[in-house]
Each structure stands twice: as C-alpha cells, then as structure tokens.
Amino acid sequence: MKRIPLLALFLAIAVALLVNPGRGQNSATKTAVFAGGCFWCIQPAFDKATGVIKTVVGYSGGTEPNPTYELVTSEKTRYRESIEITYDPTKISYDQLLDIYWRQIDPTQADGQFTDIGPSYRAAIFYSSDDEKKNAEASKEKLAGSGKFNRPIVTEILPAMKFYPAEAYHQKYYQQNPAHFEAFEKGSGRVSFEKKTWSGGR
C-alpha cells in the first residue's frame, strides 16, 4: 500500500475544511422542554421557528416508567403533556424559545390550558440548568410586568425530569389530521385568545 506523506495528509484535510467549513465541526445542539396544555397545539409554532431542528411531543414531570397517553390523561400521575425541542443555539436562543412558548399558552390559568382541564394539562417550563432557570424566571417576570394580563402569571418553573416521547399518532398531529386539529384548536378558545392577547396570534 502506498503511504501518504504526513504533511500531504494535513494539507488535504485543511483544504477540505476550507472548502466545506461545516465539516469537522461538532455543532452542539441543545434541548428545551415545555408543558403547555394540549401538546398538539404547541408544536406548530416551534416547528416554524428558524433554528429549531426537531420537536417531539410527549410526557414529562412524572416518575412512572414508560407512560402512555391513557395513563397520563387518567390524571393519576404527575406527568404533563409536553414538548421537547432540539435547537441550534447559534440560530435561536433559549430566550427566543421562551418568547414563542408564552404566546402559545394562557399563563394565568392554573388548572390546565383553555378547555383542557386537569393536572396533565398544566403549563410548566422544565429547566435543566441554572442558566435556564434564571432565564425562565426573568422571562416570567418580564411577562408579568408587560401589562398584557390583569391576573397573576402562574405558570410553574420546575426542574427537568425524564422526557418520554408520546405515541406516533400524536406526533405532528397538525399535519396528520389537519381538519380535526384546526377545529379542535379553534374550539378550545386557544386561537381567539392568542389573537386577542398578541394582536394576530401566531
């Protein structure tokens, strides 16, 4: 076998990186987990955001292993319908994700979200670091002082727990069943609330 001189090998690698600088670099991604009531309804806004690589809806906040939709919605666990967002922090920040999140929920509602009532539908920000906790608290305080709401902001900020993806038929429900999704979203009062609160909603 013909050996490639070491200097030639280094030069070849350097040229390859100059031609395609993205190769050879580990672009570190991060994840964020939010609970915002019906997980079908909070997924589209994050999917549209530049810098979001992937979203998965599922369950977080409980301790039973491998929860199912039936178990979670029985309201016998501490799980909440949630979304896990994988994102590129060089293109979208955690603070920007928080801004998107607040626009998907009613942060003054403690017993669920809109017509979805029960512990599994309660809103929460699950933080996985001190920085995320600090940013979430600052974002919540900013929202409280914005004057948009005449009731206290009650969305919880909680330590992250294991996230379990939901069943396949829940993923991208707005794409799998667009007619039913649109009817449900409007019927829940979510759409009208967003338009009233944020002057145009999504």
N, C-alpha and C positions, 0 to 999 in steps of 0.2 A: 504494500500500500504506500502510495506517495505521501510523504509528510508535508504539511503546510507550514512554512516558517511562522514562528510565533508573531513576529511583527506584522506579517501579511494578514494573519488572522485578526489581530487587533484593528488593523486598518479597515478590514472588511466589515467588522462589527460597527465601527464608528461611522462608516459610510451608510450602513443600513439604518442606523439611528437618525442620521441627518435627513435621509430620505423620508423616513416614517418615524418621527419622534415619539409617537404614541406607543410604539412597541418597545418592550424592555422596561416600561414603567408600570408600577402597580398603582392604578388609580383607585385609591381607597374609597369604598362606599360606606355609608352609614345607614342605620335603620331608625325609624321612629314609630312609636305605637300610640294610637289614639282610640278612644271609645267615644262614639257619637250617636248612640241610638242605632237605628237600623243600618247595618253595615253596607247594605246595598246602596244606600243613598249618599254615603260619604265617599264612596270610591271614585265616581267620575271626576270630581274636581281635582283630586290628586293625580289621576291618570293624565289629565290635560296639562299639568304643570311641567314646564321645562326643567330638566334636572332630575325628575323622578324617573327611576329606572324600572321599578316594578312595584305593584301593590298586591297584597294578598289580604282577603278578609278572613277573620277567624275569631278566636276567643282568648281573652286574657283576664287576669285578675283572680283566677281560682286555683285550686290545688289538686282537684281530681285529675288523674291522668287521662289523656285522650278523650276530651269531652266531645259530645255530639250536639247537634242543633237541638234535638229533643231534650237532652239533659239540661242544656243551658237555658232554654226557654221555659223549662219547668219551674224556674226561679228557685230551685233548691240548692243552687251553688252560688259562688261569688263571682262566677265568670260574667264578663260583659262582651257583647258583640263589639269587635274591634277591627282595626285595620293596621297592618304592618307595611310601612313604606320604606323601600330601599331607594336611596337617593345619592346623587353625586354632590358633595358639599362644595365643590368648586363652581357648581352651576346654580344651586339653590341652597339657602341656609335653613337651619332649624327654625329660626325666627320667621322666615317666609312660610314654612310649613305650618307654623302656629297661626299665622295670619289666615291661611286657607282654612284651617281647622275651625277657627272661631266663626267663620262665615257659613259653616255647614250645620251649626247647632243653635239651640236656644240655651245660652249659658246661664239663664236664670231659672231653668227648670231642673228640679232636684229628683223627681220621681220617674224619670225616663226622658224620652225625647218625642215631643209632639204627641201623636196618638198612640205611640208605643210606650206603654207604662209598665214598669217593673224593674227590679234590680239589674237585669241583664241589659237594659237599655239606658242605664245611667251614663252620663258623659264623664270622661276622665282623660287626663294626659298622663301616660305612663313614662316616667323619666328613667333613664339608665345611667346617668352620670350627674355629678354635682352641677356641671355647667347646664345640662338640660333642665334640671330642677330650677336653677336660678333664672334661666331664660323664660321658662314656663310661668314662674311666679311674677316676673316682671311684665310679661305679656298680659297676664290676667289682671294685674294692677292697672296697666295702661288701658285695657278694655273697660275696666270699672270706672275709670276717670274720663272716658270718652264722651259720656252723656248720651250714649245710644240706648241705654237701658235704665228704667226707673225702679228696677228691683236689683237686689244683690246678685253678684256673679257667684254661682255655687258650684261650678264645675270643679271636680276634685283633681288634685295633682298627687299622683301616687307612685311609689317605687315600682319599677318594671318587674313583671313576673313572666313566666314562660308563656310564649305565644303559640297557640295551636291553630293551624290553618283550618278553615271550615270546609265542608263538603264541596265537591266540584260544582254542583249545581248552584251554589251561592256565588262563585267567583265570576266577576264581570257580569252580574245579573242584568245590568242595564243594557248589555249587548246581547245576552242570551234571550231575554224576554222584554224587548223594548216597550211594547204596548202596555204590558202589565206593570212594568217599572214606572212608566210615566204616570199611569193612572194612580198607582199607589203613592208616588211622591207628591202629586198634587193633592190627593185626597187626605193625606196626613197633615196638611197645612204647612209643610216644610217650604214649598216653593213660594207661597204668598208671604210667609214670614221673612224669608230671605230678601224678597223684593222690597218689602216694607222697611226692613231694617237697613239694608245695604244699598238701596236705590238701584235696583237692577239685578240683585242676586248674583248668580253665577254668570 
